[in-house]
Amino acid sequence: MNDHSDVRENLDAVQAEIAAAEQDAGRNKGSVTLVAVSKTHDGERIRPALEAGHRIFGENRVQEAQGKWPELKEAFDGIELHLIGPLQTNKSDDAIALFDVIESVDRPKLVGALARSMEKLGRHPACFIQVNTGEEDQKAGCLPDDTDALVAQARAAGLNVVGLMCIPPFDQEPSLHFALLADIAKRNELAQLSMGMSGDYETAVTFGATHVRVGTAIFGVRPKPAA
Ligand SMILES: *Cc1c(COP(=O)(O)O)cnc(C)c1O
């Protein structure tokens, strides 16, 4: 029988490591926000994190999130949900209705769809532009060279663009990608950087991450592969 008490211990450990990394980097305590990535895990596995007081979660699929979060939102106040996975334009309304932050804005057509959904629903989630820093064919995100134009377009369309997000290639030194993302954010006067996952979040904090997205280190190995 698994009582899921490991989730609370893992969460405490990750938070302690973030605090240590903030201190090592000479950054203010609490300057890094932990987005607990709960994709593929069910409500029973997520509850211990909520009961421990954690409120900020990341999901990568709209439909999966629609299945489990409405009930958890009923049970716990102040939940902030981040969409961190690729978004199809036909799911734009659903995403805006459910999520508080969209971290995966990556192309002009999606900017247009999100702007229309926001207008229609009267909700204006904060947005990150996702950058494909490794220029990988199979990965979502706009190319580094296209980012300035996409940020400008998103701002002009009325999106509340707060920062940039990246997922470095898994077989490369992540710090190069973190530094590149920080550089692009700086020239676009964007203050927030969502970067760093279970394997590299301490490094990301050193390079200025304001948000780290950590799944496996909190909830354990995912029960099924996530896209
Ligand atoms: C799954 C996922 C994460 C979390 O990855 P872990 O290695 O399990 O910490 C972070 N960001 C995105 C975009 C993801 O899809």
The ligand as a Gaussian input file, in Angstrom:
#p B3LYP/6-31G(d) Opt

LIG

0 1
 C        7.444000      16.840000     -17.727000
 C        7.946000      18.217000     -17.810000
 C        8.724000      18.769000     -16.769000
 C        9.138000      17.996000     -15.534000
 O       10.148000      17.088000     -15.850000
 P       10.863000      16.220000     -14.708000
 O       12.126000      15.788000     -15.342000
 O        9.940000      15.092000     -14.393000
 O       11.085000      17.104000     -13.543000
 C        9.115000      20.091000     -16.903000
 N        8.780000      20.827000     -17.979000
 C        8.040000      20.333000     -18.991000
 C        7.701000      21.210000     -20.137000
 C        7.605000      19.016000     -18.941000
 O        6.864000      18.541000     -19.960000

